[in-house]
Amino acid sequence: MNIDKLLNHFSNYIPLNQEETNELSQRILERLVKRKQFILQKNDVCNNYTFIISGLFKMYTVDKNGDEHILHFASENEWICDINSFHSKKPSLLYIEAIEPSIILQIDNTNLMYLFTHYQKFDRTFRVLIENKCMELENRILQNISSKAEERYQFFIEQYPNLCNRIPNLQIASYLGITPEFLSKIRNVISKNK
């Protein structure tokens, strides 16, 4: 198992020493995930934090009409997890699905809590990760309640510049809370204004 990308990720916060690296490598599991494969389904408990080595995922819910509402995209060098389900051990209301074939590293609740308890760096790093995700979520909520669709699309492009060509238009529209047809109109207006 190659954990170099994960170690580089941690070094952006607090570099790990050899003992911490060894502990981490013993407590994570590498998985290959196919396109459209779920790593979490509604009503299952989210048991893992997932670090993406390669690939792309979406986190979403499905309403009573069968429409997807995408909350989050995650790609290389990012974490994805239903934090509520992970910590409460309650069934998730969300799905996490691979948009592309992916390679991931996962750490379960027991092993992560062990690292938190025995190595302060892990606790500190995950606290910063969660705080950053909370700030992203707050910004997204503010965008959704106070911005026009065009502004939300511009914000999406700024937030996910390397993903725009990897995510199908239908899913971008779902994330923005608009129809695919309206997304096409927005893109046409933007391209004419350039």
C-alpha positions in Angstrom: 0.0 0.0 0.0 1.4 3.4 -1.0 0.4 6.1 1.5 2.8 8.8 0.2 -0.1 11.1 -0.9 -1.7 10.8 2.5 1.6 11.5 4.3 2.1 14.6 2.0 -1.5 15.6 2.9 -0.7 15.4 6.7 2.6 17.4 6.1 0.5 20.3 5.0 -0.8 20.5 8.6 1.8 18.8 10.9 4.4 16.4 9.5 4.3 12.9 11.1 7.3 11.3 12.6 8.2 7.7 11.9 6.2 6.2 14.8 3.1 8.1 13.8 3.6 7.1 10.1 3.9 3.4 11.2 0.8 3.6 13.3 -1.2 5.3 10.5 -0.1 2.7 7.9 -1.2 -0.1 10.2 -4.7 1.4 10.7 -5.8 2.3 7.2 -7.1 0.1 4.4 -6.7 0.7 0.7 -9.6 0.0 -1.6 -10.2 0.1 -5.3 -13.7 1.5 -6.1 -15.4 1.2 -9.4 -17.4 4.0 -11.1 -20.9 4.2 -9.6 -19.9 2.1 -6.7 -21.1 3.3 -3.2 -18.9 3.6 -0.2 -21.9 4.7 1.8 -25.6 4.2 1.2 -28.6 5.7 3.0 -29.6 3.9 6.2 -26.0 2.4 6.7 -23.8 3.8 9.4 -20.8 5.6 8.1 -17.9 3.7 9.6 -15.0 5.3 7.7 -13.2 8.5 7.0 -12.1 8.1 3.3 -9.1 9.8 1.8 -9.0 9.9 -2.0 -5.7 8.9 -3.6 -7.2 9.1 -7.1 -10.8 9.5 -8.5 -13.9 11.5 -7.7 -16.9 11.1 -5.4 -20.2 12.8 -4.7 -22.1 13.0 -1.5 -25.9 13.4 -1.9 -29.4 12.6 -0.8 -32.4 11.6 -2.8 -35.8 13.3 -2.2 -39.2 11.6 -2.3 -39.5 12.4 -6.0 -36.3 10.5 -6.8 -34.2 13.7 -7.4 -30.6 13.9 -6.3 -29.4 16.8 -4.2 -25.6 16.9 -4.2 -24.0 18.3 -1.1 -20.4 17.8 -1.8 -17.8 16.7 -4.3 -14.4 15.3 -3.3 -11.4 14.4 -5.4 -7.7 13.6 -5.0 -6.1 14.5 -1.7 -9.4 15.2 0.0 -11.4 13.5 2.7 -15.1 12.5 2.4 -17.3 11.2 5.2 -20.8 11.6 6.6 -19.5 13.1 9.8 -22.8 13.1 11.6 -23.3 9.3 11.0 -19.6 8.6 11.7 -19.7 10.2 15.2 -23.3 9.5 16.2 -23.2 5.9 14.9 -26.7 6.6 13.5 -27.9 5.5 10.0 -26.9 8.0 7.3 -29.3 10.0 5.3 -26.7 10.3 2.6 -25.0 8.4 -0.2 -21.3 8.6 -1.1 -20.8 7.3 -4.7 -17.8 7.2 -7.0 -18.1 9.3 -10.1 -14.9 7.8 -11.5 -12.9 4.7 -10.8 -11.0 5.5 -7.6 -8.3 4.4 -5.2 -9.1 5.3 -1.6 -7.6 4.9 1.9 -10.1 4.4 4.7 -9.8 4.5 8.5 -12.6 3.3 10.7 -13.9 4.9 13.8 -12.0 2.6 16.3 -8.7 3.2 14.6 -9.2 6.9 14.2 -10.2 7.3 17.9 -7.0 5.4 18.8 -4.9 7.8 16.8 -6.7 10.8 18.4 -6.1 9.4 21.9 -2.5 8.4 21.5 -1.1 11.0 19.0 -2.1 14.6 19.4 -1.1 15.5 15.8 -4.0 13.4 14.4 -6.5 15.0 16.7 -5.3 18.5 15.8 -5.2 17.8 12.1 -8.7 16.3 11.9 -10.0 19.2 14.0 -8.6 21.7 11.4 -10.0 19.5 8.5 -13.4 19.6 10.1 -13.3 23.3 10.8 -12.3 23.9 7.1 -15.2 21.8 5.9 -17.6 23.7 8.3 -16.4 27.0 6.7 -17.0 25.6 3.2 -20.5 24.5 4.2 -21.3 27.9 5.7 -20.1 29.6 2.5 -22.2 27.2 0.5 -25.3 27.8 2.5 -24.8 31.6 2.3 -24.4 31.3 -1.5 -27.6 29.2 -1.8 -29.7 31.6 0.2 -28.4 34.9 -1.0 -27.0 34.5 -4.5 -28.5 34.1 -8.0 -27.9 30.9 -9.9 -25.2 32.6 -12.1 -23.3 33.7 -9.0 -23.5 30.2 -7.5 -22.1 28.7 -10.7 -19.2 31.2 -10.7 -18.5 30.2 -7.1 -18.6 26.6 -8.1 -16.1 27.2 -10.8 -13.8 29.0 -8.3 -14.3 26.2 -5.7 -13.8 23.3 -8.1 -11.7 24.6 -11.0 -10.1 21.3 -11.8 -13.4 19.4 -11.6 -15.7 21.3 -14.0 -14.7 19.0 -16.9 -14.9 15.8 -14.9 -18.4 16.3 -13.4 -21.4 15.7 -15.7 -23.6 18.7 -16.2 -26.6 17.0 -14.6 -24.6 16.6 -11.3 -23.3 20.2 -11.4 -26.9 21.4 -11.8 -28.0 19.2 -8.9 -25.2 20.7 -6.7 -26.3 24.2 -7.7 -30.1 23.5 -7.2 -31.0 24.3 -10.8 -32.1 22.4 -13.9 -29.5 21.2 -16.4 -31.3 23.4 -19.0 -30.8 26.5 -16.9 -27.2 25.5 -16.3 -26.8 25.5 -20.1 -28.3 28.9 -20.4 -25.9 30.3 -17.7 -22.9 28.8 -19.5 -24.1 30.3 -22.8 -24.4 33.7 -21.3 -21.0 33.5 -19.7 -19.3 32.3 -22.9 -21.0 35.2 -24.9 -19.7 37.7 -22.3 -16.1 36.6 -22.6 
